[in-house]
Amino acid sequence: MATDTGYTTGASHDAQTIRRRNIAEQGANGQIEHKTEEVEDKKLKKKDRSSVLAFLDEYEFILAPIIFTFLSFFTRMYKIGLSPIVTWDEAHFGKFGSHYLKREFYFDVHPPLGKMLVGLSGYIAGYNGSFEFKSGETYPEDLNYTAMRVFNAGFGALCVPVAYYTARELNFRRPAVWLVTLMVLFENSYATISRFILLDAMLLFFTFTTVLCWARFHNLQKESFSAEWWLWVLLTGISIGCVTSVKWVGLFCTALVGFYTIEDLWNKFGDYKMPKIEYASHIIARVIGLIVVPLAVYMFSFWVHFLVLENSGPGDAQMSSLFQANLKGTEVGKDSPLEIAYGSRATLKNMGYGGGLLHSHVQTYPEGSQQQQVTCYHHKDANNDWFFYPNRNQPEFNPEAPLRYVADKDVIRLIHSQTGRNLHSHEVSAPVTKADREVSSYGNTTIGDEKDHWTVEVVSDAASRDRSKVRTLTTAFRLRHTALGCYLRAGNVNLPQWGFKQIEVTCTKVNSPRDVYTHWNVESHWNEKLPPGDPGSYKSPFVRDFLHLNVAMMTSNNALVPDPDKQDDLASQFWQWPILNVGLRMCGWDDHIVKYFLLGNPAVYWGSTASLGYFALLFTWYLIRWQRGYDELNQNDIDQIHYAGIYPVLGWFLHYAPFVAMARVTYVHHYYPALYFAILTCGFVLDHITRPLNSALQWAVFTVLYGVVVGLFVLFRAISFGMVGSSSQWSYLKWFDNWRITD
């Protein structure tokens, strides 16, 4: 059979052979045209393009985040080592990293995980911990600060793919998923703060992972108790533990998951078809995954913290005396005589969580008795030293007389070593805690009265069952005012500025033997007539140290209130953040300094804030229509609004509202976790608005939004990548007076 014979079947044949069968037609100009051949070529090309698009569409969930992640690493790390000076809070967190490398105990108001990661970055970079990280100081040549910054920036860069997959789990359509991702990717403030040795990139990363794990866990509700379901429950718990272990702001993220869990269990409680055993299993699973696991992660970070920081350091005084005595190189308890005698000089440590050393100084109370102040103070100086003296009804203390030991139920006087005044209380209200009595330093060794007398009441002894004597470090005792019957107490209440924000010491009328804030121990002890002892041989329990440090952190955090006598040019107010009313200079502004200005992308900030308002109106609209009997929303629509709309708004509220009521000093970066939830809300709102539009129009709308977000990032790129030279070059970026990009 000839090769050009026509085929009547659908059997495949060589394409060139098929095309040779086509009947030639004569065109208007007399030339021969093969129209069918051209059509076939177009179809093949179209098919090829369709195959490529189909491939890209099918694997978009892999290809898109790879591209976004590449761009994220670029925006976070481009010129990351340009500024060779200690910038902004690198002075704090770089120094904390140094303490881990030197294994010196320090104190800070934040949990340890983020700072341990900073220390790890220094270890990886070959840093030995010797640099002091003074603000504005140039890094030494042997410190690879760029590597430490890159390590930190990695957390900021990984926020982008996490945001992408979170938007997918919230069931946003692809254009909205990309918008959410681009808003995180090209948010100037995120890109800027991720470039330095700070905790914020880590905080954001674990906030993002917590939301992702929660969203995935929610989507697996119909597969409860499957292996994947358990995996995401446990990952949610681990992520909650990590975000809380970086900063306590993570507790707001914990609260979001907590609200969801309560609602979820309440809904299951109303399901009559669910067996009781299955419901109990749901409760147990959530207790394990969302309470036990996060707490274990949080406590584990402190266990490692205590394990690594084995040497005495600048934060010793925040911990219990027994804890300090077990640190290498400490002076606490070193060569201190074991038993306290009359005439001994000692420091008294309050055993309450976060307690300090009993302290007095020459400054007086501005009201009340106006006598010399008595406080609790965490730093060690000579104003913490007190002498144990007999009461006034006994013979005067004679240094040459035989030693007499202080015992349980003894009535004593405590005399301040620097001023010679007696520890004293009277019927005057305390300066802050008005229900308690004021404690002051009054008189001297000869001038005074019975209100200088305190009765020793031994509570316990970590080293002995014998409570007849008071021992260094190990004996816990209370001091009862002999005349008034009240107890010496140092709660976690800070005095105003006139008291240097030190802890208020009062005499409480409440007799509560279990109140640890009325418990005291001798920390350091000096007496030349007594032999040195080894009280540091007794260990402090981990749980007690864990609780003690956390309360100390809470107390110090509460003391971070604005000082009315000082102007903080970096501080800002909560209302300024959502509207991008203010930025923050991260360093000096001289021409020779590489300058960074912490300011957000206007499109991201204003768009996300507007979406919060729009969502409130949208929710109100649907609520009114539902009450009037309209049913235009099906169950899927309601669930989408509920979990992809309401919960991001709730997350924003939980992360933002506390700063409205918070008395402590606040800065622009405190808004960054809340900003992420506002971005998710923006993604939901735009996804909801554009759903009725056809695909082409949807992509047209979102493409314009992509361009605005990216364009504004490029416009403001210098504030993130570093401004070299005179700031006047960027005067065109100063849209408002509070954007202090130029003077």
FIRO-995848 format. One record per residue (C-alpha): y, z, x; residue number from 1. Coordinates in steps of 0.2 Angstrom, whole numbers. Example, Ala and Ser with C-alpha at 12.3 -4.5 7.8 and 13.67 -1.06 7.14 Angstrom:
     py     pz     px    k
    -22     39     62    1
     -5     36     68    2
end
This chain:
     py     pz     px    k
      0      0      0    1
     17     -4      7    2
     28     10     12    3
     42      4      1    4
     31      5    -15    5
     39     16    -29    6
     32     33    -33    7
     30     39    -51    8
     23     56    -46    9
     33     71    -41   10
     24     71    -24   11
     35     75     -9   12
     39     61      3   13
     49     59     19   14
     67     60     15   15
     72     45     25   16
     58     35     16   17
     65     41     -1   18
     83     36      4   19
     77     18      9   20
     71     16     -9   21
     88     17    -16   22
     95      2    -24   23
    110     -5    -16   24
    126     -8    -26   25
    140    -19    -23   26
    157    -11    -22   27
    173    -18    -28   28
    177    -25    -11   29
    161    -33     -9   30
    153    -21      3   31
    136    -13     -1   32
    137      5     -6   33
    122     18     -6   34
    129     30    -19   35
    112     39    -22   36
    111     42     -4   37
    128     50     -3   38
    124     62    -18   39
    108     67    -10   40
    117     71      6   41
    129     82     -3   42
    115     91    -13   43
    106     95      4   44
    122    102     11   45
    126    112     -4   46
    108    118     -4   47
    110    123     15   48
    126    132     10   49
    118    141     -4   50
    104    147      7   51
    116    154     19   52
    126    163      5   53
    110    169     -2   54
    105    176     14   55
    122    185     17   56
    122    191     -1   57
    104    198      1   58
    108    207     17   59
    126    212     14   60
    121    230     14   61
    116    229     32   62
    128    215     39   63
    144    222     31   64
    142    240     37   65
    138    233     55   66
    155    223     55   67
    164    238     47   68
    157    250     60   69
    161    238     75   70
    179    238     68   71
    179    257     66   72
    174    260     84   73
    188    248     90   74
    202    256     79   75
    196    274     85   76
    194    270    103   77
    206    256    108   78
    217    263    122   79
    210    280    119   80
    213    286    137   81
    231    279    137   82
    239    296    136   83
    234    307    151   84
    242    323    145   85
    235    337    134   86
    240    332    116   87
    243    343    102   88
    229    355     98   89
    219    348    112   90
    227    363    120   91
    216    375    109   92
    200    365    106   93
    199    359    124   94
    201    376    130   95
    187    383    118   96
    176    369    125   97
    180    376    143   98
    174    393    137   99
    157    386    133  100
    155    378    150  101
    160    394    158  102
    150    404    145  103
    164    416    142  104
    166    424    125  105
    181    419    116  106
    188    421     98  107
    195    409     86  108
    197    408     67  109
    185    393     65  110
    166    393     65  111
    158    387     82  112
    149    371     78  113
    164    359     81  114
    169    368     97  115
    151    369    104  116
    151    350    102  117
    168    349    111  118
    159    359    125  119
    145    347    124  120
    156    332    127  121
    164    341    142  122
    146    344    149  123
    142    326    146  124
    158    320    155  125
    154    331    170  126
    168    344    167  127
    166    361    175  128
    177    371    163  129
    191    375    175  130
    205    367    167  131
    217    378    156  132
    222    364    144  133
    240    369    143  134
    250    359    130  135
    258    344    138  136
    250    346    155  137
    243    331    164  138
    224    330    165  139
    217    332    183  140
    208    317    191  141
    191    326    191  142
    192    329    172  143
    185    314    162  144
    196    317    147  145
    193    299    141  146
    174    302    139  147
    178    318    129  148
    189    309    118  149
    177    295    115  150
    163    308    110  151
    175    315     97  152
    180    298     91  153
    162    293     88  154
    162    305     73  155
    178    297     66  156
    171    280     68  157
    154    284     59  158
    164    290     44  159
    167    272     40  160
    148    266     37  161
    145    283     28  162
    160    279     16  163
    152    262     13  164
    135    268      8  165
    143    282     -2  166
    153    269    -12  167
    137    260    -15  168
    128    276    -21  169
    143    279    -33  170
    138    262    -41  171
    154    253    -37  172
    153    234    -37  173
    155    226    -20  174
    173    222    -20  175
    177    241    -23  176
    164    246    -10  177
    173    235      3  178
    190    242     -3  179
    185    260     -1  180
    177    256     16  181
    193    247     22  182
    204    261     16  183
    194    273     27  184
    193    261     41  185
    212    256     42  186
    219    273     37  187
    231    277     51  188
    230    295     51  189
    211    295     52  190
    211    283     66  191
    224    293     75  192
    217    311     73  193
    200    304     78  194
    206    299     96  195
    209    317    103  196
    199    332    107  197
    200    340     90  198
    189    346     76  199
    195    335     62  200
    185    320     65  201
    169    331     65  202
    175    340     49  203
    178    323     41  204
    161    316     46  205
    152    330     39  206
    162    330     23  207
    158    311     21  208
    139    315     24  209
    139    329     12  210
    146    317     -2  211
    134    303      3  212
    119    315      2  213
    125    323    -14  214
    127    305    -22  215
    110    299    -16  216
    102    315    -22  217
    110    313    -39  218
    103    295    -40  219
     86    301    -37  220
     85    313    -52  221
     72    303    -61  222
     61    305    -45  223
     62    324    -44  224
     50    332    -31  225
     46    315    -23  226
     46    315     -4  227
     63    305     -4  228
     70    317    -17  229
     66    332     -6  230
     73    323      9  231
     90    321      2  232
     90    339     -5  233
     87    345     12  234
     99    333     20  235
    113    339      8  236
    109    357     13  237
    110    353     31  238
    126    343     29  239
    134    357     19  240
    129    369     33  241
    137    358     46  242
    153    355     38  243
    155    374     34  244
    151    377     53  245
    165    366     59  246
    179    373     48  247
    179    384     32  248
    187    370     23  249
    169    364     21  250
    167    378      8  251
    177    367     -4  252
    164    353     -1  253
    151    366     -4  254
    159    371    -20  255
    159    353    -26  256
    140    352    -24  257
    139    370    -32  258
    148    364    -48  259
    136    349    -49  260
    121    360    -47  261
    126    372    -60  262
    130    358    -72  263
    113    349    -68  264
    103    365    -71  265
    112    369    -87  266
    108    351    -93  267
     90    354    -89  268
     90    371    -97  269
     94    362   -113  270
     80    350   -111  271
     66    357   -123  272
     53    344   -117  273
     54    351    -99  274
     41    364    -95  275
     47    381    -90  276
     37    380    -73  277
     46    363    -69  278
     63    371    -73  279
     59    385    -62  280
     54    373    -48  281
     71    365    -50  282
     79    381    -47  283
     69    386    -32  284
     71    369    -25  285
     90    370    -26  286
     90    388    -19  287
     80    383     -4  288
     89    366     -1  289
    107    370     -6  290
    108    389     -2  291
     95    394     11  292
     96    379     22  293
    115    378     23  294
    116    397     27  295
    102    395     40  296
    112    381     48  297
    128    391     48  298
    120    406     55  299
    110    396     68  300
    127    389     75  301
    133    407     78  302
    116    412     86  303
    118    398     98  304
    136    403    100  305
    131    421    105  306
    117    414    116  307
    128    403    126  308
    143    415    128  309
    135    428    138  310
    149    432    149  311
    165    443    146  312
    180    433    140  313
    196    434    131  314
    189    436    114  315
    179    452    118  316
    190    464    108  317
    186    456     92  318
    168    461     93  319
    160    478     91  320
    160    490    107  321
    141    489    108  322
    141    469    108  323
    155    469    122  324
    145    482    132  325
    131    469    133  326
    141    455    140  327
    140    451    158  328
    155    456    168  329
    162    467    155  330
    172    483    158  331
    167    491    141  332
    156    505    144  333
    155    501    163  334
    153    518    172  335
    159    527    156  336
    152    544    155  337
    140    545    140  338
    146    561    132  339
    164    565    126  340
    172    581    133  341
    189    589    129  342
    202    581    141  343
    193    564    141  344
    203    549    140  345
    196    535    128  346
    199    520    117  347
    193    521     99  348
    186    506     91  349
    186    503     72  350
    169    498     67  351
    174    489     52  352
    171    470     52  353
    185    463     62  354
    191    480     68  355
    202    483     82  356
    207    497     94  357
    217    512     88  358
    234    509     95  359
    252    516     95  360
    268    510    103  361
    286    516    104  362
    292    506     89  363
    294    516     73  364
    291    513     55  365
    307    505     47  366
    304    515     31  367
    294    530     26  368
    293    544     39  369
    301    532     52  370
    290    540     65  371
    281    531     79  372
    269    517     72  373
    250    518     73  374
    240    502     71  375
    224    493     76  376
    226    480     90  377
    213    468     97  378
    220    466    114  379
    217    478    127  380
    232    488    135  381
    236    506    140  382
    243    509    122  383
    225    510    116  384
    221    526    126  385
    220    543    118  386
    216    560    125  387
    204    572    116  388
    212    589    115  389
    208    605    106  390
    217    610     90  391
    232    621     90  392
    222    636     84  393
    212    636    100  394
    218    640    118  395
    228    627    127  396
    217    614    136  397
    214    619    154  398
    208    605    165  399
    201    618    177  400
    190    627    164  401
    172    623    162  402
    168    607    152  403
    167    608    133  404
    160    593    123  405
    166    586    107  406
    154    589     94  407
    151    586     75  408
    162    595     64  409
    174    600     78  410
    193    600     74  411
    202    590     87  412
    219    583     91  413
    221    565     98  414
    236    563    110  415
    243    546    114  416
    242    543    133  417
    258    533    135  418
    270    543    124  419
    261    560    123  420
    263    560    104  421
    249    567     92  422
    239    556     79  423
    247    563     63  424
    247    560     44  425
    257    567     30  426
    261    565     12  427
    270    549     14  428
    264    532      7  429
    257    520     19  430
    269    505     22  431
    258    491     14  432
    243    500      6  433
    254    512     -5  434
    239    522    -12  435
    235    528      5  436
    244    540     17  437
    254    534     32  438
    247    538     49  439
    260    540     63  440
    262    547     81  441
    272    563     81  442
    277    578     92  443
    269    581    108  444
    257    593    116  445
    268    608    112  446
    277    602     96  447
    267    599     81  448
    258    607     66  449
    241    607     57  450
    244    589     51  451
    239    584     69  452
    222    590     66  453
    207    579     63  454
    189    584     59  455
    175    574     68  456
    161    569     56  457
    147    560     65  458
    139    547     54  459
    125    540     65  460
    120    537     83  461
    112    521     89  462
    104    530    104  463
     99    547     98  464
     95    557     83  465
    105    571     90  466
    122    571     81  467
    128    587     90  468
    139    577    102  469
    149    561    102  470
    143    548    114  471
    152    532    121  472
    148    516    111  473
    133    523    102  474
    140    536     90  475
    149    531     74  476
    160    545     67  477
    174    548     54  478
    190    557     57  479
    195    568     42  480
    212    574     41  481
    209    593     41  482
    225    597     30  483
    225    583     18  484
    206    579     17  485
    209    560     19  486
    200    549     31  487
    207    538     45  488
    205    520     40  489
    209    503     47  490
    206    489     34  491
    209    471     36  492
    227    472     30  493
    241    466     42  494
    258    474     44  495
    273    463     42  496
    282    456     57  497
    290    473     61  498
    273    479     65  499
    269    463     75  500
    256    458     62  501
    244    471     69  502
    231    480     57  503
    238    494     46  504
    230    511     49  505
    231    523     35  506
    223    539     29  507
    213    535     13  508
    210    548     -1  509
    193    540     -5  510
    178    549      3  511
    166    535      5  512
    154    538     19  513
    148    520     19  514
    165    513     21  515
    163    505     38  516
    182    504     40  517
    183    523     41  518
    170    523     55  519
    175    524     73  520
    167    524     90  521
    172    527    108  522
    173    511    117  523
    179    515    134  524
    179    533    142  525
    186    540    157  526
    183    558    164  527
    182    562    183  528
    171    577    180  529
    157    568    171  530
    144    557    179  531
    144    538    174  532
    132    533    161  533
    124    517    155  534
    128    516    136  535
    127    496    137  536
    108    497    138  537
    108    497    119  538
    108    480    110  539
    119    476     95  540
    109    467     80  541
    113    449     77  542
    116    451     59  543
    129    464     62  544
    137    454     75  545
    137    439     64  546
    145    448     49  547
    158    457     61  548
    164    440     69  549
    165    432     52  550
    176    445     45  551
    187    445     60  552
    189    427     58  553
    194    429     40  554
    206    443     45  555
    215    432     58  556
    215    417     47  557
    224    427     34  558
    237    432     47  559
    242    414     50  560
    257    415     39  561
    274    407     42  562
    286    417     52  563
    303    418     43  564
    311    421     60  565
    305    405     68  566
    306    387     63  567
    290    377     64  568
    295    359     65  569
    277    353     64  570
    273    363     48  571
    274    354     31  572
    272    359     12  573
    257    354      1  574
    268    343    -11  575
    273    332      4  576
    256    326      8  577
    250    315     -7  578
    266    306     -7  579
    267    303     12  580
    283    312     13  581
    281    318     31  582
    272    315     47  583
    269    325     63  584
    274    322     81  585
    258    326     91  586
    267    327    108  587
    284    327    117  588
    295    312    112  589
    302    308    129  590
    303    290    135  591
    290    293    149  592
    277    301    137  593
    264    291    127  594
    269    296    109  595
    258    298     94  596
    264    301     76  597
    252    307     63  598
    256    297     48  599
    245    289     35  600
    244    271     29  601
    256    270     15  602
    245    259      4  603
    231    271      6  604
    241    286      2  605
    251    280    -12  606
    237    270    -19  607
    225    284    -19  608
    238    296    -26  609
    243    284    -40  610
    224    282    -44  611
    223    301    -47  612
    237    300    -60  613
    229    284    -68  614
    212    293    -69  615
    220    307    -78  616
    228    295    -91  617
    211    286    -92  618
    201    301    -95  619
    214    308   -108  620
    213    291   -117  621
    194    290   -118  622
    194    309   -124  623
    206    305   -138  624
    197    290   -144  625
    180    299   -143  626
    187    313   -154  627
    193    300   -166  628
    175    293   -167  629
    177    277   -156  630
    161    273   -147  631
    166    258   -135  632
    157    267   -121  633
    139    267   -119  634
    129    280   -110  635
    130    271    -93  636
    148    270    -94  637
    150    288    -98  638
    139    293    -83  639
    149    281    -72  640
    165    290    -77  641
    157    307    -75  642
    149    306    -58  643
    159    292    -50  644
    176    297    -57  645
    177    315    -62  646
    167    322    -47  647
    178    313    -34  648
    194    320    -43  649
    186    337    -43  650
    183    335    -25  651
    201    331    -22  652
    206    346    -32  653
    195    358    -23  654
    201    352     -6  655
    220    352    -11  656
    223    366    -24  657
    219    380    -11  658
    233    375      0  659
    245    376    -15  660
    241    394    -17  661
    238    398      2  662
    251    408     11  663
    246    403     28  664
    256    390     38  665
    250    372     33  666
    251    355     42  667
    248    337     37  668
    230    336     43  669
    225    349     30  670
    226    335     17  671
    213    323     26  672
    197    329     18  673
    206    329      1  674
    212    311      5  675
    194    305      6  676
    191    310    -12  677
    207    302    -18  678
    201    286     -9  679
    185    287    -19  680
    195    289    -35  681
    205    274    -31  682
    189    264    -28  683
    183    270    -45  684
    199    266    -54  685
    201    248    -47  686
    182    245    -50  687
    184    251    -68  688
    200    241    -71  689
    193    224    -64  690
    176    225    -73  691
    182    214    -88  692
    188    200    -76  693
    178    186    -70  694
    171    186    -52  695
    184    174    -45  696
    198    184    -52  697
    191    200    -46  698
    189    194    -28  699
    207    187    -29  700
    214    204    -34  701
    204    214    -21  702
    208    201     -7  703
    226    205    -10  704
    223    223     -9  705
    212    221      7  706
    227    211     15  707
    239    225     10  708
    229    239     18  709
    225    229     34  710
    242    223     35  711
    250    240     34  712
    238    247     47  713
    243    233     59  714
    261    236     56  715
    259    254     60  716
    246    252     74  717
    258    259     87  718
    258    276     80  719
    239    277     82  720
    236    267     98  721
    251    275    107  722
    270    271    108  723
    275    268    126  724
    293    269    131  725
    308    273    120  726
    304    277    102  727
    319    267     96  728
    308    251     98  729
    299    257     82  730
    314    262     72  731
    309    249     59  732
    294    260     55  733
    305    274     50  734
    306    271     31  735
    311    289     27  736
    321    302     36  737
    305    313     37  738
    296    300     46  739
    303    306     63  740
    296    291     72  741
    313    290     80  742
    327    303     82  743
end
